[in-house]
Amino acid sequence: MISQRIPSVLAAAAFTVLAVAACTSQVGGQANPSSAVSTTDTSSTAPSSSDPDNPFASLNPCSLLDQALASEGFPAAIPTVADAKESCAANKPRAGDVSPVDVALSLQPGRGYKNNVSNPSQASEGKVHERAAVEVREPRQSPGQCGIWLEVKPSSRAFVLVTSGSDTANACKLVEGFSEKIEPLLPKN
């Protein structure tokens, strides 16, 4: 299950596509790999930490999300209500017959990318570019959601979540794509 620090707002917020290529093993259940996983409100404050093991200490999740979504037609990302220092979300409203899309990014120091993976029966390991990752279909058992946890050392992770109506396959396709854009913006392992 997702850490309690991930607010329910993130569960409702859709995360952009993460690409996790070459799923290689399952995580705590039957693997259900996606086909192509590879991998702002800029006025909000970056996570503050005097912890030298926090790779996100100088990063702003809203700025990172805005950079990744720059050409996707999303408004500026805003901090989430429950976890404003670590998490931001952006929402693209319904356009005609296209479902709304919510994308969220949470920078989580001190939590490994495999820790507390929700819905393990729908989780599969892989990589986004060369970074280890876990993709989970319907992380909160909610149709239309897909999430990817990206490894950021030491023992930290970035979580990208996409919600796209009730279409889980589309949410996973989107989260894979957005994850490919977010991954290069993260601290190097």
NUDOVO-393544 format. One record per residue: x, y, z of N, C-alpha, C, O in turn. Coordinates in steps of 0.1 Angstrom, whole numbers, plus 5000, padded with zeros to 4 digits. Layout:
XYZXYZXYZXYZ...
***
This chain:
500849885000500050005000500950125000502050125005500350234995501150364994501350415008500450405016502450475010502750525023501650625027501050695019501350635040500350725045500650865042499850955043501950895039502351035036501851075022501851195019501450985014500851015001499451045004498650965008499051175002497751215005496651154995496951114984495451145000494351094992494251184980493651144969494651314981494651394969495451344958495051344946496651284961497451214951496751104945496851074933496051024953495250914947494250954937494050884928493751074939492751124930493351194918492851204907494551244921495251324910495851224900496351114904495851254888496351164878497851194875498151314875498551094874500051114871500251084856499551004850501251154851501551144837502251004834502650934843502350984822502750854817504250824821505050914819504450704826505850664829506150544820505250464818507250544814507650434805508550344812509650384816508150224815508950134822509250014812508449924811510450014806510749924796511249794802511949794812511049684796511649554799511249514813512149504821510049494816509649444829510249314831510149224823510949294842511749174844511349084856511648964855510649144865510149054876508949114883508649234881508349034891507149084897507449134911508549094917506649214917506849274930505649224939504549274938505849124947504949084957503649024951502649024958503548984939502348934933502548904918503748904913501548884911501648854897501948984889501249084891502948974881503349094873502349114862501849024856502149244859501249274849501849394841501449504843502949364833503749464828502949544817502049494810503249674817502749754806503649734794504749684795503149774783503849744770505049824768505949774761505149944773506250034769506750114780506850244779507250054791507750144802509250154801509950054801509750274799511150294798511250434804510650534802511750424807511450564810511750644801511650764803502452414873503452434883503252574890503152694886503252514900503252644908504652654912505052604922505452734905506852744908507152834920508252854924506052894926506252974937506252894950506652944961505852764949505852684961507252654966508252664958507452624978508752604983509252464980508452364980510552444979511152314977511252244991511152315001511252114991511352045004512552095011513652105006512352135024513452185032514052065040513251995046515252055041515851945049517351975051518052015042517751945063519151965067519751825066520951805069519051725061519451585060520351575047519751585036521651535049522451525037522051405028522451395017521251315034520751195026519551225018518951135012519051355019517851385011518251434997518651554996518051354987518551404974517551504968517951564958516451534974515451624969515551764976514751854974516451784985516551894994516452034986515852124991517052034974517052164967516052164955516052254947515252064954514252054943512852094947512452074958512152144937510752184939509952084930510052084918509052004936508251914928507351974918507151924907506852094921506052164911506852214899506352204888508052264901508852304890509252184881509252194869509552074888509951954880508751904872508851874860507551904878506351854870506051954859505651914848506152084862505952184851506852164839506452174828508152134842509152114831508751994823508751994811508251884830507951764823506651774814506551714804505751864819504451874812504452004803503352034798505552064801505552194794504852194781504152294777504952094773504352094759503052004759502651974748502551974770501351884771500051954773498951884774500052084775498752154776498152164790496952184792499052134800498552134814498752274820499752344816497952314829498152444837499352414846499752304848499752524853500852514862500452414874499352414878501452334878501252244889501052314902501652424904500352264911500152324924500352224935500152104933500852264947501152174958499852104962498752164961499951974966498751904970498451954984499352004992497251944988496751995001497451915013497851985022497551785012497951705023499551695024500051665035500251725013501651705014502351805005503151764996502151935007502552034999504052044997504552094987504852005007506352015006506951904996507951924990506251794995506751684987506051654974506551594965504751704973503951664962503251784955502751874961503151764942502351864933501551784923501851674920500551854918499651794908499151894898499152014901498851844886498351934876497151854869497151734869496151934865494951874859494651934846494552054844494451844836494051894823492551854822492251734822491651954821490151914822489751844809490451844799488551784810487951714798487951814786487651934787488251764775488251834762487451754752487951664746486151794750485351724741485151584746484651564757485551484738485351344742486551284749486651164752487551364751488851324758488651344773488351454778488951234780488751234795489751334801490851364796489351384813490351474820491551384825491451264826492651444826493951374831494551454842494751574842494751384853495451434865496751374866496951244864497851454868499151404870499751454883499551574886500351364891500951414903502351364904502751254899503251434911504651394914504851414928504551524934505451314935505751324949507251284950507651174946508051364956509451334959509551294973509351364983509951164975509851104988511151054993511650944990511851145001513151095007512950995017511950985024513950905018513950805029513050685027512750605036512450675015511550565011512050494998512050564988512450374999512950304987511750284977510650284981512150264964511150264954510350134954509250134948510750034961509949914963509149904976508349814978509350004985508750004998507250044997506850134989506449965004504949995005504350014991503450094989504649924981504049934968502549884970502349774975501649964966500249924968499849834957500449824946498849754959498349664949499449574942499549584930500149504950501349424945500949324934501849284926499749284934499349184923499349254909499349184899499349384909499349454896500649534894500749624886501749494901503049564901504049484892504049364892504849564885505949494878507149594878507049714877508349524879509549604879510049624865509749544856510849724863511449754850512349874852512949904863512549944841513350064841512750174834512050154824513050294838512650414830514050474827514850514835514350474814515750494809516550394816516350274814517550424824518350334831518050324846518750264854517050394850516650404864515650294868514650274861515950214879515050114884513650174887513650284892512650104884511250154887510350034889510549924885509150074895508049974897506850044892506550164896506049984883504850034878503649954884503749834885502650024889501449964895500250014888499950134888499449914883498149944877497149954889497149874898496350064889495350084899495950074913495549994921496850164916497550154930496650164941496950104952495450224940494550234951493250154947492150184952493450054938492349974933491250054927490050024928491650164921490750254914490950254899492050284895489950214891490050214877490450354872490050454877491350354862491750484856493050534862493450644859493650464872494950514878496050414874495950294873497250474873498450404872499650484877499650604876500550424884501650494891502950424888503050304886504050504889505350454888506250514899506250634901506950424906507950464916509250454910509650354904510050564910511450574904512450574915512250644925513450494914514550484924515350614923515850654912515550674935516550784936517350764949516750754960518650744947519450704958519850834966519950934960520150824979520050704987518650674992518050764998518250554990516950504996515750604995515050625005515650664983514550764981513850724968514250644961512750794966511950764953511150884949510850974957510850884936509950984931508750904926508850794920507550944929506350874926505550964916505251074919505150904905504350964894503050894893503050774892501950964894500650904894499850974883499751094882499150894875498150944865496850884867496650774870495850974866494450934867493850984854493951104850493150894847492550924834491150864833491050754828490150934837488850884837488750744844489250734855488250644837488250504843489050414834488950294835489850474825490650394815492050364821492950444819492250254828493550224834494650204823495750254826494350144812495350124802495850254797497050274795494950354795495450484790496250554801497250624798495850534814496550594825498050544825498950614828498150414823499450354823500350404811501550424813499750414800500450464788500950604791502050644788500050684797500350824800501450834810502450904809501350754821502350764832503750724827504750774831503750624818505050584812505650694804506850714806504950764796505450874788505950994797507051044795505151024807505551134816506751094824507551184827506850974828507950934836509250944828510350974834509150914815510350934807510851074807512051104805509951174808510251314808510751354822511551444823510151294832510551334846511951274850512751344857512151154846513351084850514651164848515451164858514951224837516251304835516351424844517451474846515151464850515151584858515551554873515751634881515551424876515751374890517251364893518051354883517651374905519051354909519551224903518851124903520851224899521451094894521651004905521951034916521550874902521750764912523250744913523650654921
***
